Amino acid sequence: MYASVRRYTTGREFADALVENESEVRRLLTGIEGFRAYYLVRTADGAVSVSVYDDEGGAEESNRAAADWVRENLPHLSIGPPQISAGEVVISI
């Protein structure tokens, strides 16, 4: 498995917008081959998302798809690029 963690420092509006569009976000990310899981965590300064896929290609595609979706669907929010960390999942409990 491979995970991608995206950290957005955008304030509460970003997480709220994703929650409001949950069905679109679900359709987008589950449509990528190898999908395993997705989590959105609201933080004090924005949000953190965790996408888990079978392989690196799926995780990288989720980063591209998420960036495109945010740019197209949330232009009214001033959202800079997230800080992205990605790698092989070595422990899963």
N, CA, C and O atoms as CSV, one atom per row, in Angstrom:
chain,resi,resn,atom,element,x,y,z
A,1,MET,N,N,0.832,-1.178,0.000
A,1,MET,CA,C,0.000,0.000,0.000
A,1,MET,C,C,0.877,1.242,0.000
A,1,MET,O,O,2.041,1.214,0.400
A,2,TYR,N,N,0.276,2.334,-0.464
A,2,TYR,CA,C,0.988,3.597,-0.586
A,2,TYR,C,C,0.036,4.701,-0.126
A,2,TYR,O,O,-1.146,4.689,-0.472
A,3,ALA,N,N,0.540,5.636,0.640
A,3,ALA,CA,C,-0.303,6.715,1.170
A,3,ALA,C,C,0.231,8.079,0.758
A,3,ALA,O,O,1.434,8.282,0.594
A,4,SER,N,N,-0.696,8.994,0.600
A,4,SER,CA,C,-0.367,10.383,0.335
A,4,SER,C,C,-1.057,11.230,1.391
A,4,SER,O,O,-2.263,11.110,1.604
A,5,VAL,N,N,-0.289,12.086,2.052
A,5,VAL,CA,C,-0.825,12.955,3.090
A,5,VAL,C,C,-0.679,14.391,2.586
A,5,VAL,O,O,0.422,14.849,2.282
A,6,ARG,N,N,-1.814,15.092,2.505
A,6,ARG,CA,C,-1.811,16.473,2.038
A,6,ARG,C,C,-2.217,17.388,3.194
A,6,ARG,O,O,-3.270,17.201,3.804
A,7,ARG,N,N,-1.374,18.376,3.486
A,7,ARG,CA,C,-1.647,19.321,4.573
A,7,ARG,C,C,-1.992,20.679,3.973
A,7,ARG,O,O,-1.190,21.295,3.271
A,8,TYR,N,N,-3.217,21.126,4.274
A,8,TYR,CA,C,-3.719,22.409,3.787
A,8,TYR,C,C,-3.799,23.387,4.951
A,8,TYR,O,O,-4.439,23.090,5.959
A,9,THR,N,N,-3.167,24.534,4.832
A,9,THR,CA,C,-3.263,25.576,5.861
A,9,THR,C,C,-4.134,26.693,5.303
A,9,THR,O,O,-3.648,27.744,4.886
A,10,THR,N,N,-5.420,26.436,5.311
A,10,THR,CA,C,-6.371,27.310,4.621
A,10,THR,C,C,-7.482,27.833,5.514
A,10,THR,O,O,-8.347,28.575,5.048
A,11,GLY,N,N,-7.477,27.470,6.761
A,11,GLY,CA,C,-8.594,27.843,7.618
A,11,GLY,C,C,-9.731,26.839,7.491
A,11,GLY,O,O,-9.660,25.897,6.701
A,12,ARG,N,N,-10.763,27.050,8.266
A,12,ARG,CA,C,-11.887,26.101,8.348
A,12,ARG,C,C,-12.707,26.007,7.070
A,12,ARG,O,O,-13.348,24.984,6.829
A,13,GLU,N,N,-12.703,27.034,6.257
A,13,GLU,CA,C,-13.557,27.061,5.073
A,13,GLU,C,C,-13.275,25.902,4.120
A,13,GLU,O,O,-14.193,25.371,3.495
A,14,PHE,N,N,-12.017,25.515,4.009
A,14,PHE,CA,C,-11.652,24.456,3.076
A,14,PHE,C,C,-12.271,23.122,3.485
A,14,PHE,O,O,-12.902,22.452,2.667
A,15,ALA,N,N,-12.091,22.738,4.750
A,15,ALA,CA,C,-12.675,21.479,5.223
A,15,ALA,C,C,-14.193,21.524,5.113
A,15,ALA,O,O,-14.819,20.536,4.730
A,16,ASP,N,N,-14.787,22.664,5.446
A,16,ASP,CA,C,-16.240,22.801,5.325
A,16,ASP,C,C,-16.697,22.583,3.885
A,16,ASP,O,O,-17.707,21.923,3.643
A,17,ALA,N,N,-15.949,23.141,2.931
A,17,ALA,CA,C,-16.306,22.987,1.514
A,17,ALA,C,C,-16.196,21.535,1.069
A,17,ALA,O,O,-17.029,21.065,0.294
A,18,LEU,N,N,-15.184,20.818,1.544
A,18,LEU,CA,C,-15.067,19.406,1.188
A,18,LEU,C,C,-16.206,18.596,1.775
A,18,LEU,O,O,-16.743,17.710,1.110
A,19,VAL,N,N,-16.584,18.887,3.015
A,19,VAL,CA,C,-17.705,18.185,3.635
A,19,VAL,C,C,-18.986,18.448,2.842
A,19,VAL,O,O,-19.773,17.529,2.616
A,20,GLU,N,N,-19.197,19.681,2.424
A,20,GLU,CA,C,-20.386,20.021,1.636
A,20,GLU,C,C,-20.413,19.292,0.296
A,20,GLU,O,O,-21.485,19.051,-0.260
A,21,ASN,N,N,-19.250,18.944,-0.219
A,21,ASN,CA,C,-19.140,18.269,-1.520
A,21,ASN,C,C,-18.665,16.828,-1.368
A,21,ASN,O,O,-18.005,16.289,-2.257
A,22,GLU,N,N,-18.999,16.210,-0.249
A,22,GLU,CA,C,-18.491,14.874,0.046
A,22,GLU,C,C,-18.772,13.855,-1.057
A,22,GLU,O,O,-17.902,13.047,-1.381
A,23,SER,N,N,-19.951,13.880,-1.628
A,23,SER,CA,C,-20.273,12.880,-2.656
A,23,SER,C,C,-19.378,13.044,-3.879
A,23,SER,O,O,-18.976,12.047,-4.478
A,24,GLU,N,N,-19.058,14.275,-4.262
A,24,GLU,CA,C,-18.146,14.500,-5.393
A,24,GLU,C,C,-16.733,14.052,-5.061
A,24,GLU,O,O,-16.060,13.425,-5.880
A,25,VAL,N,N,-16.288,14.377,-3.854
A,25,VAL,CA,C,-14.947,13.971,-3.425
A,25,VAL,C,C,-14.862,12.446,-3.397
A,25,VAL,O,O,-13.875,11.867,-3.852
A,26,ARG,N,N,-15.890,11.802,-2.867
A,26,ARG,CA,C,-15.925,10.335,-2.807
A,26,ARG,C,C,-15.837,9.740,-4.209
A,26,ARG,O,O,-15.038,8.837,-4.457
A,27,ARG,N,N,-16.656,10.247,-5.116
A,27,ARG,CA,C,-16.679,9.735,-6.491
A,27,ARG,C,C,-15.313,9.923,-7.168
A,27,ARG,O,O,-14.829,9.029,-7.864
A,28,LEU,N,N,-14.708,11.076,-6.959
A,28,LEU,CA,C,-13.411,11.377,-7.556
A,28,LEU,C,C,-12.332,10.403,-7.072
A,28,LEU,O,O,-11.637,9.788,-7.881
A,29,LEU,N,N,-12.200,10.270,-5.768
A,29,LEU,CA,C,-11.091,9.487,-5.216
A,29,LEU,C,C,-11.309,7.983,-5.304
A,29,LEU,O,O,-10.355,7.237,-5.528
A,30,THR,N,N,-12.546,7.522,-5.132
A,30,THR,CA,C,-12.784,6.085,-5.240
A,30,THR,C,C,-12.715,5.613,-6.686
A,30,THR,O,O,-12.575,4.417,-6.945
A,31,GLY,N,N,-12.812,6.548,-7.627
A,31,GLY,CA,C,-12.710,6.192,-9.037
A,31,GLY,C,C,-11.286,5.951,-9.514
A,31,GLY,O,O,-11.073,5.494,-10.637
A,32,ILE,N,N,-10.321,6.254,-8.672
A,32,ILE,CA,C,-8.922,6.030,-9.031
A,32,ILE,C,C,-8.562,4.583,-8.704
A,32,ILE,O,O,-8.845,4.089,-7.613
A,33,GLU,N,N,-7.944,3.927,-9.652
A,33,GLU,CA,C,-7.608,2.509,-9.491
A,33,GLU,C,C,-6.756,2.268,-8.245
A,33,GLU,O,O,-5.803,2.999,-7.977
A,34,GLY,N,N,-7.114,1.241,-7.499
A,34,GLY,CA,C,-6.356,0.842,-6.314
A,34,GLY,C,C,-6.773,1.546,-5.036
A,34,GLY,O,O,-6.082,1.448,-4.022
A,35,PHE,N,N,-7.907,2.262,-5.070
A,35,PHE,CA,C,-8.359,2.993,-3.895
A,35,PHE,C,C,-8.540,2.058,-2.708
A,35,PHE,O,O,-9.106,0.973,-2.841
A,36,ARG,N,N,-8.054,2.489,-1.544
A,36,ARG,CA,C,-8.241,1.744,-0.290
A,36,ARG,C,C,-8.987,2.560,0.754
A,36,ARG,O,O,-9.922,2.060,1.379
A,37,ALA,N,N,-8.575,3.832,0.952
A,37,ALA,CA,C,-9.194,4.635,2.006
A,37,ALA,C,C,-8.898,6.115,1.787
A,37,ALA,O,O,-7.940,6.486,1.109
A,38,TYR,N,N,-9.751,6.947,2.384
A,38,TYR,CA,C,-9.546,8.390,2.381
A,38,TYR,C,C,-10.035,8.929,3.712
A,38,TYR,O,O,-11.091,8.531,4.203
A,39,TYR,N,N,-9.270,9.828,4.288
A,39,TYR,CA,C,-9.637,10.467,5.549
A,39,TYR,C,C,-9.391,11.968,5.419
A,39,TYR,O,O,-8.402,12.394,4.822
A,40,LEU,N,N,-10.289,12.757,5.977
A,40,LEU,CA,C,-10.102,14.197,6.055
A,40,LEU,C,C,-10.157,14.568,7.528
A,40,LEU,O,O,-11.126,14.264,8.223
A,41,VAL,N,N,-9.109,15.227,7.993
A,41,VAL,CA,C,-9.013,15.619,9.394
A,41,VAL,C,C,-9.016,17.141,9.447
A,41,VAL,O,O,-8.169,17.796,8.840
A,42,ARG,N,N,-9.974,17.694,10.176
A,42,ARG,CA,C,-10.008,19.149,10.374
A,42,ARG,C,C,-8.955,19.487,11.427
A,42,ARG,O,O,-8.912,18.866,12.489
A,43,THR,N,N,-8.109,20.472,11.130
A,43,THR,CA,C,-7.062,20.880,12.064
A,43,THR,C,C,-7.304,22.338,12.481
A,43,THR,O,O,-8.194,23.007,11.955
A,44,ALA,N,N,-6.508,22.808,13.419
A,44,ALA,CA,C,-6.674,24.177,13.907
A,44,ALA,C,C,-6.455,25.209,12.803
A,44,ALA,O,O,-7.059,26.281,12.829
A,45,ASP,N,N,-5.592,24.892,11.833
A,45,ASP,CA,C,-5.277,25.863,10.782
A,45,ASP,C,C,-5.719,25.432,9.387
A,45,ASP,O,O,-5.321,26.052,8.401
A,46,GLY,N,N,-6.528,24.393,9.284
A,46,GLY,CA,C,-6.970,23.948,7.967
A,46,GLY,C,C,-7.431,22.508,7.984
A,46,GLY,O,O,-8.396,22.158,8.664
A,47,ALA,N,N,-6.732,21.673,7.228
A,47,ALA,CA,C,-7.121,20.276,7.124
A,47,ALA,C,C,-5.938,19.434,6.663
A,47,ALA,O,O,-4.992,19.925,6.048
A,48,VAL,N,N,-6.028,18.152,6.984
A,48,VAL,CA,C,-5.074,17.161,6.503
A,48,VAL,C,C,-5.890,16.043,5.877
A,48,VAL,O,O,-6.856,15.565,6.470
A,49,SER,N,N,-5.502,15.627,4.680
A,49,SER,CA,C,-6.167,14.488,4.057
A,49,SER,C,C,-5.163,13.354,3.908
A,49,SER,O,O,-3.973,13.575,3.685
A,50,VAL,N,N,-5.673,12.140,4.037
A,50,VAL,CA,C,-4.855,10.938,3.875
A,50,VAL,C,C,-5.552,10.067,2.841
A,50,VAL,O,O,-6.700,9.663,3.029
A,51,SER,N,N,-4.858,9.785,1.759
A,51,SER,CA,C,-5.377,8.904,0.708
A,51,SER,C,C,-4.508,7.659,0.668
A,51,SER,O,O,-3.281,7.753,0.662
A,52,VAL,N,N,-5.142,6.492,0.641
A,52,VAL,CA,C,-4.400,5.230,0.621
A,52,VAL,C,C,-4.805,4.449,-0.629
A,52,VAL,O,O,-5.988,4.264,-0.916
A,53,TYR,N,N,-3.796,4.003,-1.354
A,53,TYR,CA,C,-3.998,3.253,-2.594
A,53,TYR,C,C,-3.107,2.024,-2.604
A,53,TYR,O,O,-2.193,1.896,-1.789
A,54,ASP,N,N,-3.384,1.125,-3.536
A,54,ASP,CA,C,-2.581,-0.092,-3.656
A,54,ASP,C,C,-1.129,0.204,-4.003
A,54,ASP,O,O,-0.220,-0.499,-3.562
A,55,ASP,N,N,-0.920,1.251,-4.797
A,55,ASP,CA,C,0.439,1.514,-5.249
A,55,ASP,C,C,0.701,3.013,-5.385
A,55,ASP,O,O,-0.201,3.832,-5.211
A,56,GLU,N,N,1.923,3.349,-5.691
A,56,GLU,CA,C,2.349,4.741,-5.808
A,56,GLU,C,C,1.580,5.480,-6.902
A,56,GLU,O,O,1.248,6.655,-6.746
A,57,GLY,N,N,1.300,4.794,-8.000
A,57,GLY,CA,C,0.592,5.439,-9.104
A,57,GLY,C,C,-0.776,5.959,-8.691
A,57,GLY,O,O,-1.159,7.064,-9.077
A,58,GLY,N,N,-1.517,5.178,-7.910
A,58,GLY,CA,C,-2.828,5.619,-7.440
A,58,GLY,C,C,-2.728,6.820,-6.528
A,58,GLY,O,O,-3.523,7.755,-6.630
A,59,ALA,N,N,-1.745,6.799,-5.629
A,59,ALA,CA,C,-1.567,7.915,-4.700
A,59,ALA,C,C,-1.178,9.180,-5.453
A,59,ALA,O,O,-1.672,10.263,-5.140
A,60,GLU,N,N,-0.303,9.054,-6.436
A,60,GLU,CA,C,0.085,10.226,-7.225
A,60,GLU,C,C,-1.091,10.764,-8.026
A,60,GLU,O,O,-1.267,11.978,-8.133
A,61,GLU,N,N,-1.895,9.870,-8.586
A,61,GLU,CA,C,-3.078,10.299,-9.333
A,61,GLU,C,C,-4.054,11.023,-8.413
A,61,GLU,O,O,-4.693,11.990,-8.829
A,62,SER,N,N,-4.177,10.567,-7.164
A,62,SER,CA,C,-5.078,11.241,-6.226
A,62,SER,C,C,-4.607,12.665,-5.958
A,62,SER,O,O,-5.432,13.566,-5.804
A,63,ASN,N,N,-3.296,12.885,-5.899
A,63,ASN,CA,C,-2.773,14.243,-5.715
A,63,ASN,C,C,-3.142,15.138,-6.896
A,63,ASN,O,O,-3.584,16.271,-6.711
A,64,ARG,N,N,-2.959,14.623,-8.104
A,64,ARG,CA,C,-3.300,15.396,-9.303
A,64,ARG,C,C,-4.807,15.670,-9.366
A,64,ARG,O,O,-5.232,16.793,-9.640
A,65,ALA,N,N,-5.602,14.637,-9.109
A,65,ALA,CA,C,-7.054,14.782,-9.191
A,65,ALA,C,C,-7.569,15.758,-8.137
A,65,ALA,O,O,-8.448,16.572,-8.417
A,66,ALA,N,N,-7.023,15.675,-6.928
A,66,ALA,CA,C,-7.451,16.580,-5.855
A,66,ALA,C,C,-7.112,18.023,-6.213
A,66,ALA,O,O,-7.941,18.915,-6.034
A,67,ALA,N,N,-5.916,18.259,-6.710
A,67,ALA,CA,C,-5.505,19.616,-7.079
A,67,ALA,C,C,-6.414,20.168,-8.172
A,67,ALA,O,O,-6.846,21.318,-8.095
A,68,ASP,N,N,-6.706,19.361,-9.185
A,68,ASP,CA,C,-7.588,19.804,-10.270
A,68,ASP,C,C,-8.983,20.117,-9.745
A,68,ASP,O,O,-9.573,21.137,-10.101
A,69,TRP,N,N,-9.510,19.230,-8.891
A,69,TRP,CA,C,-10.860,19.411,-8.373
A,69,TRP,C,C,-10.961,20.692,-7.549
A,69,TRP,O,O,-11.909,21.461,-7.704
A,70,VAL,N,N,-9.990,20.917,-6.678
A,70,VAL,CA,C,-9.999,22.118,-5.840
A,70,VAL,C,C,-9.934,23.368,-6.717
A,70,VAL,O,O,-10.683,24.320,-6.499
A,71,ARG,N,N,-9.056,23.367,-7.690
A,71,ARG,CA,C,-8.901,24.520,-8.585
A,71,ARG,C,C,-10.204,24.804,-9.348
A,71,ARG,O,O,-10.585,25.962,-9.515
A,72,GLU,N,N,-10.880,23.754,-9.805
A,72,GLU,CA,C,-12.093,23.919,-10.605
A,72,GLU,C,C,-13.341,24.216,-9.770
A,72,GLU,O,O,-14.233,24.935,-10.220
A,73,ASN,N,N,-13.402,23.670,-8.570
A,73,ASN,CA,C,-14.639,23.736,-7.791
A,73,ASN,C,C,-14.626,24.709,-6.618
A,73,ASN,O,O,-15.683,25.068,-6.099
A,74,LEU,N,N,-13.453,25.132,-6.204
A,74,LEU,CA,C,-13.372,26.048,-5.060
A,74,LEU,C,C,-12.547,27.292,-5.385
A,74,LEU,O,O,-11.691,27.686,-4.593
A,75,PRO,N,N,-12.792,27.910,-6.532
A,75,PRO,CA,C,-11.972,29.062,-6.909
A,75,PRO,C,C,-12.180,30.265,-5.992
A,75,PRO,O,O,-11.327,31.151,-5.931
A,76,HIS,N,N,-13.297,30.303,-5.287
A,76,HIS,CA,C,-13.593,31.412,-4.395
A,76,HIS,C,C,-12.776,31.369,-3.102
A,76,HIS,O,O,-12.722,32.354,-2.366
A,77,LEU,N,N,-12.146,30.232,-2.829
A,77,LEU,CA,C,-11.281,30.124,-1.652
A,77,LEU,C,C,-9.832,30.326,-2.083
A,77,LEU,O,O,-9.412,29.821,-3.124
A,78,SER,N,N,-9.091,31.047,-1.302
A,78,SER,CA,C,-7.665,31.260,-1.606
A,78,SER,C,C,-6.882,30.077,-1.054
A,78,SER,O,O,-6.409,30.099,0.083
A,79,ILE,N,N,-6.757,29.055,-1.875
A,79,ILE,CA,C,-6.111,27.821,-1.427
A,79,ILE,C,C,-4.791,27.669,-2.153
A,79,ILE,O,O,-4.755,27.513,-3.373
A,80,GLY,N,N,-3.716,27.716,-1.402
A,80,GLY,CA,C,-2.403,27.470,-1.967
A,80,GLY,C,C,-2.168,25.977,-2.077
A,80,GLY,O,O,-2.962,25.186,-1.568
A,81,PRO,N,N,-1.100,25.585,-2.725
A,81,PRO,CA,C,-0.807,24.161,-2.837
A,81,PRO,C,C,-0.541,23.549,-1.468
A,81,PRO,O,O,0.083,24.178,-0.614
A,82,PRO,N,N,-1.013,22.324,-1.260
A,82,PRO,CA,C,-0.784,21.684,0.030
A,82,PRO,C,C,0.659,21.196,0.155
A,82,PRO,O,O,1.364,21.027,-0.840
A,83,GLN,N,N,1.075,20.976,1.386
A,83,GLN,CA,C,2.342,20.289,1.629
A,83,GLN,C,C,2.029,18.793,1.509
A,83,GLN,O,O,1.151,18.287,2.208
A,84,ILE,N,N,2.733,18.094,0.638
A,84,ILE,CA,C,2.442,16.686,0.376
A,84,ILE,C,C,3.590,15.811,0.856
A,84,ILE,O,O,4.759,16.060,0.563
A,85,SER,N,N,3.216,14.779,1.602
A,85,SER,CA,C,4.149,13.727,2.001
A,85,SER,C,C,3.556,12.421,1.513
A,85,SER,O,O,2.351,12.203,1.642
A,86,ALA,N,N,4.372,11.561,0.962
A,86,ALA,CA,C,3.863,10.299,0.444
A,86,ALA,C,C,4.898,9.201,0.641
A,86,ALA,O,O,6.097,9.468,0.722
A,87,GLY,N,N,4.425,7.980,0.717
A,87,GLY,CA,C,5.341,6.868,0.846
A,87,GLY,C,C,4.630,5.553,1.043
A,87,GLY,O,O,3.404,5.493,1.133
A,88,GLU,N,N,5.411,4.516,1.106
A,88,GLU,CA,C,4.911,3.168,1.298
A,88,GLU,C,C,4.389,2.991,2.721
A,88,GLU,O,O,5.037,3.409,3.681
A,89,VAL,N,N,3.242,2.383,2.852
A,89,VAL,CA,C,2.700,2.071,4.170
A,89,VAL,C,C,3.442,0.835,4.666
A,89,VAL,O,O,3.389,-0.221,4.036
A,90,VAL,N,N,4.134,0.971,5.799
A,90,VAL,CA,C,4.929,-0.144,6.301
A,90,VAL,C,C,4.308,-0.816,7.525
A,90,VAL,O,O,4.697,-1.929,7.878
A,91,ILE,N,N,3.352,-0.159,8.174
A,91,ILE,CA,C,2.573,-0.778,9.251
A,91,ILE,C,C,1.129,-0.352,9.055
A,91,ILE,O,O,0.843,0.834,8.892
A,92,SER,N,N,0.224,-1.313,9.069
A,92,SER,CA,C,-1.202,-1.050,8.980
A,92,SER,C,C,-1.897,-1.918,10.013
A,92,SER,O,O,-1.801,-3.144,9.972
A,93,ILE,N,N,-2.589,-1.286,10.929
A,93,ILE,CA,C,-3.219,-2.039,12.017
A,93,ILE,C,C,-4.721,-1.945,11.898
A,93,ILE,O,O,-5.441,-2.512,12.720
